């Protein structure tokens, strides 16, 4: 009975791998000639899906719930854990900062000086430099976290001074259902804001985490270096 169940799981994983490979090829064709890193958003999927995505060639995984994500990551085969990067893309509460620093290579959703300072402190305790991105809420959505542009420019210099963190760039999310021209404007604004920060603070920001299943093509065209894609990959 156990062997039959194991064979069933293998068939499920192979089918998922085929689906992901097909979807990944389509995505790559749609965003050509741009080649941003594709982060497979696995927050609604289990370890089987993560392994299938790994077998399909993906090496970056995005999660938005710290505790549940770390449990999944710890259950992955050693090869998958060792050769993958794990990205935290959800709203991070201060009381989860320590575990996020322990388990994630990049934290995308840093939305205040307070949480940046907490991450820096926890990273210092672990002897780690934590890679982060700063979330820009340039659409002004009250239901979403993130810096406004004025808040970002005000806080950026102090965040840069924090030890044990490295600011890689910016992250944003566009409003669901927004028209294409508005989405494009918001993505372009994030890219322009990155350039302004680089000039004003004499720094280099290499990453723009923009675009999800509904708007990844526009994001790639507007300079995204990371696309966070879930549904479009797995279904």
C-alpha positions in Angstrom: 0.0 0.0 0.0 2.8 2.4 0.9 4.7 1.7 -2.4 1.5 2.4 -4.3 1.1 5.7 -2.6 4.7 6.6 -3.2 4.3 5.9 -6.9 1.2 8.1 -6.9 3.2 10.9 -5.4 5.8 10.5 -8.1 3.2 10.7 -10.8 1.7 13.8 -9.2 5.1 15.5 -9.1 6.0 14.6 -12.7 2.6 16.0 -13.9 3.3 19.2 -11.9 6.8 19.4 -13.3 5.4 19.1 -16.8 2.8 21.9 -16.1 5.4 24.2 -14.6 7.9 23.6 -17.5 5.2 24.4 -20.0 4.1 27.6 -18.2 7.7 28.7 -17.6 8.4 28.4 -21.3 5.4 30.5 -22.1 6.4 33.2 -19.6 9.9 33.3 -20.9 8.6 33.7 -24.4 6.3 36.5 -23.3 8.9 38.5 -21.6 11.7 38.0 -24.1 14.2 39.6 -24.6 14.2 40.5 -20.9 15.6 38.0 -18.5 14.5 38.8 -14.9 14.8 36.2 -12.2 11.5 34.3 -11.8 10.5 33.7 -8.2 8.1 30.9 -7.9 5.6 32.0 -5.3 4.8 28.8 -3.4 2.8 30.1 -0.5 -0.3 28.2 -1.5 1.6 25.0 -2.5 3.3 22.2 -0.6 6.7 20.7 -0.8 5.7 18.5 -3.7 5.1 21.6 -5.8 8.4 23.1 -4.7 10.3 20.0 -5.7 8.5 19.9 -9.1 9.4 23.6 -9.6 13.0 22.8 -8.7 13.1 19.9 -11.2 11.7 22.3 -13.8 14.7 24.5 -13.4 13.5 27.1 -10.9 15.8 28.1 -8.0 14.0 31.0 -6.4 11.0 30.5 -4.1 8.8 33.1 -2.6 6.7 32.7 0.6 4.6 35.1 2.7 4.1 33.3 6.0 7.2 32.8 8.1 6.3 29.8 10.2 4.6 27.8 7.6 7.3 28.6 5.0 10.1 27.5 7.3 8.3 24.2 8.0 8.1 23.5 4.3 11.7 24.6 3.6 13.0 22.3 6.3 11.1 19.4 4.8 12.6 19.8 1.4 15.4 17.5 0.2 18.9 18.7 1.1 19.8 19.2 -2.6 16.8 21.6 -3.1 17.5 23.6 0.1 21.2 23.9 -0.7 20.8 25.1 -4.3 17.8 27.4 -3.9 17.2 30.9 -2.6 14.2 31.6 -0.4 12.5 35.0 -0.6 10.1 36.4 2.0 7.5 38.5 0.1 4.7 39.1 2.7 4.2 41.7 5.3 6.7 41.0 8.1 5.8 41.6 11.7 8.5 42.5 14.2 7.9 39.3 16.3 8.6 37.2 13.2 11.8 39.0 12.2 14.2 36.7 13.9 12.8 33.6 12.2 12.6 35.4 8.8 16.3 36.3 9.1 17.1 32.7 10.0 15.3 31.2 7.1 15.3 33.6 4.1 18.0 34.8 1.8 16.1 37.9 0.8 13.3 39.9 2.5 11.4 41.9 -0.1 8.8 43.6 2.0 10.7 46.0 4.4 8.2 48.8 4.8 9.5 50.9 7.7 12.7 52.0 9.4 11.5 50.1 12.5 11.4 46.7 10.8 14.7 47.4 9.0 16.3 48.1 12.4 14.8 44.9 13.8 16.1 42.9 10.9 19.5 44.4 11.3 19.6 43.6 15.0 18.5 40.0 14.5 21.0 39.5 11.6 23.8 40.8 13.9 22.8 38.3 16.5 23.2 35.5 13.9 26.4 37.0 12.4 24.7 37.4 9.1 24.2 40.2 6.6 20.6 40.1 5.5 19.7 41.1 2.0 16.5 43.3 1.9 14.4 45.3 -0.5 12.3 48.3 0.5 8.6 48.2 -0.4 7.4 51.3 -2.2 3.6 51.8 -2.0 3.6 54.4 -4.8 -0.1 53.7 -5.6 -1.0 55.0 -2.1 -3.2 52.0 -1.3 -4.2 52.2 2.4 -4.7 48.4 2.6 -1.1 47.7 1.6 2.1 48.2 3.5 5.1 50.1 2.1 6.8 53.5 2.1 5.3 56.5 0.4 7.9 58.1 -1.9 8.5 60.9 0.6 8.9 58.5 3.5 11.3 56.4 1.5 13.6 59.3 0.7 13.4 60.4 4.3 14.3 57.0 5.8 16.7 55.7 3.1 19.9 57.3 4.5 19.3 56.0 8.0 18.4 52.5 6.7 21.7 52.5 4.8 23.6 53.1 8.0 22.2 50.1 9.7 24.7 47.3 10.2 24.1 43.7 9.1 21.7 44.5 6.3 22.2 45.2 2.6 19.6 47.1 0.6 19.4 45.4 -2.8 16.7 47.6 -4.3 13.0 48.2 -4.3 9.8 46.1 -4.3 6.2 47.1 -5.2 2.8 45.7 -5.8 0.2 47.3 -8.2 -3.5 47.6 -7.5 -5.6 44.6 -8.6 -7.7 45.4 -11.6 -5.8 48.6 -12.4 -5.7 49.5 -16.2 -2.5 48.7 -18.1 -1.5 52.4 -18.5 -1.7 52.9 -14.7 0.3 49.7 -14.0 3.0 50.8 -16.4 3.1 54.2 -14.9 3.6 52.8 -11.4 6.3 50.4 -12.5 8.2 53.1 -14.4 7.9 55.3 -11.3 9.5 52.6 -9.1 12.4 52.3 -11.7 12.8 56.1 -11.7 12.8 56.2 -7.9 15.5 53.6 -7.8 17.7 55.8 -10.1 16.9 58.9 -7.9 18.0 57.1 -4.8 21.2 55.9 -6.4 22.1 59.5 -7.4 21.1 61.1 -4.1 22.7 58.6 -1.9 25.7 57.6 -4.1 24.8 53.9 -4.0 24.0 51.0 -6.3 20.6 49.3 -6.2 20.6 46.2 -8.5 17.1 44.8 -7.9 13.6 45.8 -8.8 11.0 43.2 -7.5 8.0 44.0 -9.6 5.3 42.1 -11.3 3.1 39.1 -10.4 0.9 36.7 -12.4 -1.4 39.4 -13.7 1.2 42.0 -14.7 4.6 40.4 -15.1 5.0 41.3 -18.8 4.6 45.0 -18.1 7.0 44.7 -15.2 9.7 43.1 -17.3 9.3 45.8 -19.9 9.7 48.5 -17.3 12.9 47.1 -15.8 12.0 44.4 -13.2 14.9 42.1 -12.2 12.6 39.8 -10.2 9.1 38.6 -11.0 7.0 37.0 -8.3 4.8 34.5 -10.1 2.6 31.8 -8.5 -0.7 31.1 -10.2 0.6 31.5 -13.7 3.3 28.9 -13.0 1.4 26.3 -11.2 -2.0 26.2 -12.9 
